[in-house]
């Protein structure tokens, strides 16, 4: 069987670290990449993982691209701290690694998303997929601040089983996270956005809400779907406010 390294990036994830490590206990190496947590994540990871390394956090793609070459084995399963490898996904990965000849160098994995304590079935998250199983020497993350994705130098397949994903802890923490994402997005969008107009501050935020809540059937997710819709519009608005501030040299 081909060997596997599970990489887990962390930053103040004491509420997640034990469960996420337990979900990848089938990996030959469990590598935790910690961004100098101050909530005992680092100490707990040292107890449970094969190896723990630390690096000051810049942005997700930078952290992950630094971590990938540190893996001891060719195949990498990258799992965020708020994700869990389900038993079905574990079995599918082990079967795959037991095959001597691989057609693909990376695999898309779907995610079962949860928010505010409930499963999200629509709201634009229904077909959420990420490349998380890949060969170390053929893949890296696109160098962008938000919504980074793997660039694979070869064929990419699809796994049938899904990751469990619950990015929600409290509503206040989620708002803080969206605010942070908006700050990062402003840097990404600065390169491709011209003069800021009411279109960016009014039309695009409204479209963000309309797309998630109406076109992508967020209304079928009830209050959760309505909240996701409003938050999508809010993040788009904040993205352009922060871009405006960035260009003015303000914060």
C-alpha positions in Angstrom: 0.0 0.0 0.0 1.2 3.5 -0.8 1.9 5.6 2.2 -0.1 8.7 3.2 0.7 11.9 5.1 -2.3 13.8 6.6 -1.6 17.5 6.9 -3.7 19.6 9.3 -3.1 23.4 9.4 -4.1 24.9 12.8 -4.5 28.2 14.5 -6.2 28.2 17.9 -8.2 25.0 17.2 -8.2 23.4 20.6 -11.9 22.7 20.2 -11.2 20.7 17.0 -7.7 19.2 17.2 -8.5 15.9 18.9 -11.4 15.0 16.7 -9.7 16.0 13.4 -6.6 14.0 14.3 -8.7 11.0 15.3 -10.4 11.1 11.9 -7.1 10.7 10.0 -5.6 8.1 12.3 -5.2 5.7 9.4 -2.5 8.0 7.8 1.1 6.8 8.1 2.1 10.3 9.1 0.0 13.0 10.8 1.7 16.4 10.2 0.2 19.4 12.1 1.3 22.8 10.9 0.5 25.2 13.7 0.5 29.0 13.4 1.7 29.7 16.9 -1.6 29.0 18.7 -2.1 30.3 22.2 -4.9 28.1 23.3 -3.0 24.7 23.9 -3.6 23.5 20.3 0.2 23.1 19.8 0.6 21.1 23.1 -2.3 18.8 22.4 -1.1 18.2 18.8 2.3 17.2 20.1 0.6 14.5 22.1 -1.5 13.1 19.2 0.3 13.8 15.9 3.4 12.2 14.4 5.0 15.6 13.9 4.1 19.2 14.7 5.8 22.2 13.1 5.2 25.9 13.5 5.2 28.8 11.2 3.9 32.4 11.5 0.6 32.6 9.6 0.4 34.9 6.5 -2.6 33.5 4.5 -4.0 30.0 3.9 -2.3 29.3 0.5 1.1 30.4 1.8 0.8 28.2 4.9 -0.3 25.1 2.9 2.3 25.5 0.2 5.0 25.7 2.9 3.6 22.6 4.6 3.3 20.3 1.5 7.1 19.7 1.0 7.4 18.9 4.7 5.4 15.7 4.2 7.3 12.4 4.4 5.1 10.6 2.0 4.1 11.1 -1.7 0.4 11.1 -1.1 -1.1 13.9 0.9 -4.5 14.2 2.5 -5.0 17.8 3.6 -7.7 18.3 6.1 -8.7 21.6 7.8 -9.3 21.5 11.5 -13.0 22.1 11.1 -13.3 19.1 8.8 -13.6 15.3 9.5 -12.8 12.3 7.4 -15.9 10.1 7.5 -15.6 6.3 7.8 -16.8 6.0 4.2 -14.2 8.4 2.9 -11.5 6.7 4.9 -12.4 3.3 3.4 -12.4 4.8 -0.2 -9.0 6.4 0.3 -7.5 3.2 1.7 -8.8 1.2 -1.3 -7.3 3.8 -3.6 -3.9 3.7 -2.0 -3.9 0.0 -2.2 -4.0 0.2 -6.0 -0.4 0.0 -7.5 -1.1 2.1 -10.6 -3.0 5.4 -10.2 -4.6 7.2 -13.2 -4.9 10.5 -11.3 -2.5 12.6 -9.3 -5.2 14.4 -7.3 -8.9 13.9 -6.3 -11.8 16.2 -5.7 -13.7 15.4 -2.5 -17.2 16.7 -1.8 -18.1 18.3 1.6 -21.2 17.9 3.8 -21.5 21.5 5.1 -23.0 22.4 8.4 -23.9 25.9 9.7 -25.5 27.1 12.9 -26.0 23.5 14.0 -27.8 22.3 10.8 -26.9 20.5 7.6 -26.9 22.9 4.6 -28.5 21.2 1.6 -28.7 24.2 -0.7 -27.6 27.9 -0.5 -24.8 27.4 -3.0 -23.0 24.9 -0.8 -24.8 21.8 -2.2 -22.0 20.8 -4.7 -19.1 22.1 -2.6 -15.9 20.2 -3.5 -12.2 20.6 -2.8 -9.0 18.9 -4.0 -7.6 17.4 -0.8 -6.0 14.1 -1.8 -3.1 14.7 -4.0 0.5 13.8 -4.8 3.0 16.0 -3.1 5.4 16.6 -6.0 2.7 17.4 -8.6 0.4 19.8 -6.8 0.5 23.2 -5.1 -2.1 25.8 -4.1 -2.8 28.8 -6.2 -1.1 31.8 -4.6 -4.2 33.9 -3.6 -5.5 35.0 -0.3 -9.0 33.5 -0.3 -10.7 30.4 -1.9 -7.3 29.0 -2.8 -7.4 25.8 -4.8 -4.9 23.1 -5.8 -3.2 23.5 -9.2 -2.5 19.9 -10.3 0.1 19.1 -12.9 -1.9 16.1 -14.2 -5.2 14.3 -14.2 -7.7 14.9 -11.4 -10.3 12.4 -10.3 -13.4 12.5 -8.1 -14.0 10.5 -4.9 -17.6 9.4 -4.1 -17.5 9.9 -0.3 -17.4 13.3 1.4 -15.7 15.2 4.1 -17.8 16.5 7.1 -17.3 20.3 7.3 -18.5 22.5 10.1 -16.9 26.0 10.0 -19.3 27.4 12.6 -18.5 27.8 16.3 -20.4 30.9 17.3 -22.1 33.5 15.2 -19.8 36.2 16.5 -16.7 34.1 15.5 -18.2 33.5 12.1 -18.7 37.2 11.5 -15.0 37.8 12.5 -14.0 35.1 10.0 -16.0 36.7 7.2 -14.4 40.1 8.1 -11.0 38.5 7.8 -11.9 36.9 4.5 -13.1 40.3 3.2 -9.7 41.8 4.1 -7.9 39.1 2.2 -10.3 39.3 -0.8 -9.7 43.0 -1.1 -6.0 42.2 -1.8 -6.9 39.6 -4.4 -9.4 41.8 -6.1 -7.2 44.9 -6.2 -5.4 43.4 -9.2 -8.5 42.8 -11.2 -10.9 45.6 -10.2 -11.0 48.9 -11.9 -12.6 52.1 -10.6 -15.0 51.4 -7.7 -18.5 52.5 -8.4 -22.0 52.1 -6.9 -22.1 48.8 -9.0 -19.6 47.3 -6.6 -21.2 48.6 -3.4 -24.9 48.1 -4.3 -25.5 45.7 -7.2 -22.8 43.1 -6.5 -23.8 42.7 -2.7 -27.4 42.3 -3.7 -26.5 39.8 -6.4 -24.5 37.8 -3.8 -27.7 37.5 -1.7 -30.0 36.9 -4.6 -27.7 34.2 -6.1 -27.4 32.2 -2.8 -30.9 32.7 -1.5 -33.0 32.6 -4.6 -31.1 31.0 -7.6 -29.3 28.4 -5.4 -32.5 27.7 -3.4 -31.2 29.0 -0.1 -34.8 29.6 0.9 -35.1 25.8 1.2 -32.6 25.9 4.1 -34.9 28.1 6.2 -33.4 30.6 8.6 -29.9 29.1 8.0 -30.3 29.7 4.2 -31.5 33.2 4.8 -28.5 33.9 7.1 -26.1 32.5 4.5 -27.6 34.7 1.8 -27.4 37.9 3.9 -23.8 37.0 4.9 -22.8 36.5 1.3 -24.1 39.9 0.4 -22.3 41.4 3.5 -19.0 39.9 2.6 -19.1 41.2 -0.9 -20.0 44.7 0.4 -17.1 44.5 2.9 -14.7 43.3 0.2 -15.2 46.5 -1.7 -15.2 48.8 1.3 -11.9 47.3 2.3 -10.6 47.6 -1.2 -11.6 51.3 -1.1 -9.7 51.7 2.2 -6.7 49.8 0.9 -6.4 52.1 -2.1 -6.7 55.1 0.2 -4.0 53.7 2.4 -6.4 53.5 5.3 -7.6 50.6 7.5 
